[in-house]
Amino acid sequence: MKIVRFQDKQVQKWGIIDGDIVRGITGSPFDRFAGPGGSYEFDGSASPLDQVQLLPPCLPSKIVCVGMNHWSMVTKEMTPHETPMIFLKPTTAVIATNESIAFPAAFNNVGFEGELAVVIGRAAKDVPKEKANEYILGYTCHNDVSDYDAIRGDGISMTRGKARDTFAPLGPCIVTEIDPGNLKLESFLNGKITQSGSTCDLIHDIPSLLSFISGIMTLLPGDVISTGTPKKSNDRLKNGDMIEIVIEGIGTLRNKVLQQ
């Protein structure tokens, strides 16, 4: 099942993709969430997918990102983190597919990282690993955009370089019935492949991440855990660039760059 938030004729609502149609549902998927395999009540509306505006697929109170969580990121000189290395992105950084990533024209060291994102379905606190799936609504794509000059300048803090408005594209949809353990993940810049990996390469798997993070902070419905990126691209973004994050079974998150 592919869940979307969309706008049609000035009305914002939730829906389910059915082929090339979006069928509206009553309320939100979080209102009726009952774990994997939950069902939703249709409101009778149907719109062509190519005629609606897709919105961010969820409205997180926070995005919890995990750093250095793919084996392809670990060199011979490095030791993998025994516990997940996490940082936060604010909800104000979130944009949808087809929206623009914006930053000042003077910035010349902005990069991007394709990641699998987990969308939380209900409030989660101190969740055992074996029950993690009971709290997951589904999965989407995340582009972890970063200003590397700000990160380098701030030392161990990544907040300024990661939290800028538009630096957390999410989408295009939330997929509920998928095995996240072995999905192909690719990133493209202007049609050229820049990253290629798989979610089977995760150092800390999704149940471990959800359990660890929910032991620190309560995860709320719609919150996102971004599971980390494969080996990063050295490409840097400039005005007019097009980035595509493609995850098997989910789809393509597509955003253009706007330098002002």
C-alpha positions in Angstrom: 0.0 0.0 0.0 1.3 3.5 -1.0 0.0 6.3 1.2 0.3 9.9 0.1 -0.6 13.4 1.4 -1.8 15.5 -1.5 -3.5 18.7 -2.5 -6.4 18.7 -5.1 -8.4 21.8 -5.8 -7.0 23.6 -2.7 -8.0 20.7 -0.5 -5.3 18.8 1.4 -6.0 15.2 2.3 -4.5 11.7 2.7 -5.0 9.0 0.0 -3.9 5.6 -1.3 -2.3 5.3 -4.7 -4.3 2.8 -6.9 -2.5 2.5 -10.2 -2.6 6.0 -11.7 -5.3 7.2 -9.4 -5.2 8.6 -5.8 -8.2 7.5 -3.7 -8.9 9.7 -0.7 -9.3 8.3 2.8 -11.1 9.6 5.8 -8.9 11.2 8.5 -5.2 10.3 8.5 -3.5 6.9 8.5 -2.3 7.6 12.0 -5.9 7.8 13.3 -6.6 4.2 12.3 -3.1 2.8 12.7 -3.2 -0.7 14.1 0.2 -2.1 13.2 1.2 -3.8 9.9 -1.7 -4.6 7.6 -4.0 -1.9 8.8 -6.9 -0.9 6.6 -8.4 2.5 5.8 -11.8 3.8 4.9 -12.1 5.5 1.5 -14.1 8.8 1.3 -15.3 8.2 -2.3 -13.0 10.7 -4.0 -10.6 9.7 -6.8 -8.1 12.0 -8.6 -5.6 11.3 -11.4 -2.2 11.0 -9.8 -0.5 13.3 -12.4 -3.1 16.0 -11.6 -2.5 16.4 -7.9 0.3 18.0 -5.9 2.1 15.6 -3.7 2.8 17.0 -0.2 5.4 15.7 2.3 4.1 12.2 3.1 4.0 12.9 6.9 4.4 15.8 9.2 7.0 14.8 11.7 7.6 16.5 15.0 11.2 15.5 14.5 13.5 13.6 12.1 16.0 11.4 13.9 18.9 10.8 11.6 21.5 8.1 12.0 25.1 8.8 11.0 27.7 6.3 9.7 25.3 3.4 9.6 26.3 1.6 6.4 29.3 -0.7 6.3 30.3 1.0 3.0 30.9 4.2 5.0 33.4 2.4 7.3 37.1 2.4 6.3 39.8 0.0 7.5 41.0 2.8 9.9 37.5 3.2 11.5 35.6 1.3 14.1 31.8 1.2 13.7 29.9 3.0 16.4 28.8 0.5 19.1 25.6 2.5 19.6 23.9 4.4 16.8 25.2 8.0 16.3 22.1 10.2 16.0 21.2 13.8 15.3 18.0 15.7 14.7 16.5 17.6 11.9 13.5 20.0 12.5 10.1 19.7 10.8 10.8 23.1 9.2 13.4 21.4 7.0 10.8 19.1 5.4 9.8 19.5 1.8 7.9 17.3 -0.6 9.0 15.7 -3.9 9.2 18.3 -6.7 9.8 21.1 -4.3 13.1 23.1 -4.4 16.1 22.7 -2.1 17.1 26.3 -1.4 20.3 27.9 -0.1 22.3 31.1 -0.7 24.2 31.5 -3.9 27.5 31.9 -2.0 27.2 28.3 -0.7 29.5 26.0 -2.7 29.9 22.9 -0.5 26.4 21.6 -0.2 25.9 17.8 -0.7 23.2 15.2 -0.5 22.7 11.7 0.9 20.0 9.2 -0.1 18.5 7.3 2.8 15.7 4.9 3.7 13.4 6.6 6.2 11.1 4.9 8.7 7.7 6.5 9.5 6.4 5.9 13.0 2.7 4.9 13.2 2.0 5.4 16.9 3.7 6.8 20.0 6.7 4.7 20.8 8.6 4.7 24.1 11.1 2.1 25.4 10.1 -0.3 22.6 11.7 -3.8 22.6 13.4 -4.7 19.4 11.1 -7.7 18.9 8.0 -5.4 18.9 9.5 -2.6 16.7 7.3 -3.5 13.7 4.2 -2.9 15.7 5.1 0.9 15.7 6.0 1.4 12.1 3.5 2.7 9.6 5.9 2.3 6.6 8.9 3.6 4.7 9.8 6.5 2.5 12.8 8.2 0.9 14.8 10.9 2.6 17.4 13.2 1.1 19.8 14.3 3.9 21.0 17.6 2.5 24.1 19.0 4.2 26.2 22.2 4.2 29.6 20.7 4.8 31.3 24.0 5.4 29.0 24.7 8.4 29.5 21.1 9.7 33.3 21.5 9.5 33.2 24.9 11.1 31.0 23.8 14.0 33.2 20.8 15.0 31.2 17.9 16.4 27.8 19.7 16.0 26.0 19.0 12.8 22.9 21.1 13.5 23.7 24.2 11.5 24.8 22.2 8.5 21.8 19.8 8.5 18.8 21.8 9.8 18.4 24.5 7.2 14.9 25.0 5.8 14.4 22.6 2.8 17.3 20.3 3.8 15.0 17.3 4.5 13.1 16.3 1.4 10.8 13.3 2.1 8.6 11.3 -0.3 7.1 10.6 -2.6 4.9 8.2 -0.5 4.8 5.9 2.5 4.9 2.2 1.6 3.4 0.0 4.2 3.8 -3.6 2.9 7.5 -3.9 2.1 10.5 -5.8 3.6 13.0 -3.0 4.4 15.9 -5.4 4.9 17.3 -5.6 1.4 16.2 -2.7 -0.8 18.3 -1.2 -3.5 19.1 2.5 -2.9 20.4 4.8 -5.6 21.0 8.6 -5.9 21.2 10.5 -9.2 22.5 14.0 -9.9 21.3 15.4 -13.3 20.7 11.8 -14.4 24.1 10.5 -13.4 24.3 7.9 -10.7 26.2 9.1 -7.7 25.3 6.6 -5.0 24.4 2.9 -5.1 23.8 0.6 -2.1 21.4 -1.6 -0.2 19.6 -1.5 3.1 21.1 -4.9 3.8 24.3 -3.0 4.5 23.0 -1.3 7.6 25.2 -1.7 10.7 22.3 -1.1 13.1 19.1 -2.6 11.7 15.7 -0.9 11.9 14.3 -2.7 15.0 17.6 -1.9 16.8 17.4 1.8 15.8 13.7 2.1 16.9 14.4 0.4 20.2 17.5 2.5 20.9 16.0 5.9 19.9 12.6 5.2 21.7 14.7 4.6 24.9 16.0 8.1 24.7 13.0 10.1 23.4 9.3 9.4 22.7 8.7 8.9 19.0 5.3 10.4 18.0 3.0 9.4 15.1 4.5 10.8 11.9 8.1 11.0 13.3 10.8 9.8 11.0 14.0 7.7 11.6 16.4 8.2 8.7 18.6 5.1 8.7 21.8 6.4 7.2 23.4 6.7 3.8 25.7 4.4 1.7 29.1 5.7 0.7 28.6 9.4 0.0 29.0 11.2 -3.4 31.6 13.9 -3.7 29.4 15.9 -6.0 28.3 19.4 -4.8 25.1 21.1 -5.6 24.6 24.2 -7.7 21.7 26.2 -9.0 19.4 24.2 -11.3 20.7 20.7 -10.4 18.2 17.9 -10.2 18.5 15.2 -7.4 16.7 11.9 -7.5 16.7 9.4 -4.6 15.4 6.1 -5.8 14.6 3.2 -3.4 13.3 -0.1 -4.7 9.7 -0.7 -4.0 9.1 2.9 -2.8 9.7 5.2 -5.8 11.6 8.4 -6.7 12.1 11.5 -4.5 12.9 14.3 -6.9 14.0 17.8 -6.0 15.6 20.7 -7.9 18.2 23.0 -6.5 17.5 26.8 -6.1 20.4 29.1 -5.2 19.3 32.6 -4.3 
